[in-house]
Amino acid sequence: MAHHQEVWKTVRWITLLAAIVIIGYFAVRLVDQSVKGTTSGISDGLDKVLSALTNSNTRIVEGRAEIVEQNEISELSLLELKMSATRSFENESYVLKYLPAGTKQLIARGDYRVTAGYKLKPGVSLAVENGVPVARFPEAQILGVELIDFTILSEKDGWANDITAADRATLLRELRQQMRQEAERSGVLEVVDAALRTRMKDLIGSEQVRIEHEEQP
């Protein structure tokens, strides 16, 4: 009798273990199918997502979406803001190389509309790698620095060295270049990357997205 009880206990343990193995197997299958389904869902329509991101014509090449090459490089502007810069121009001249003609000085402030984003060159693409959407874009850059307003803060002529239209043009040119450099150092380009990342999340419906930048030649 005791022998039969031991056999019955062994059979029950074997049955229980078999049930655990079977349940575990189907659980793994369900998780695997869920992951594959999610990845497949993200992969579907990559070209449409990239088209919505860049406002460009796209195509699927070897499982990734990329923009169709165009004759002219288009731009994707993701940020526009108003910025100001101040610059001075100073010049000292001489009459007959010996007699000082005085120092002229010009100080001005320019108000600009600055836009930042990406140049959509060939190579821009969107793919799914290990279940994570990966966008490959060039480095973000300042796309435009447009003068809105120009104010003379100070203007002073030398006694024989007057400020000319060419001086004002030089100051404007240098001021615009200064504004571009200040915008690049201000953190604007990091904001552009963040804006692109947010757009990707919204369009794809995934919290995990990655942006990789092409190496500059």
Disulfide bonds with the S-S distance in Angstrom:
none
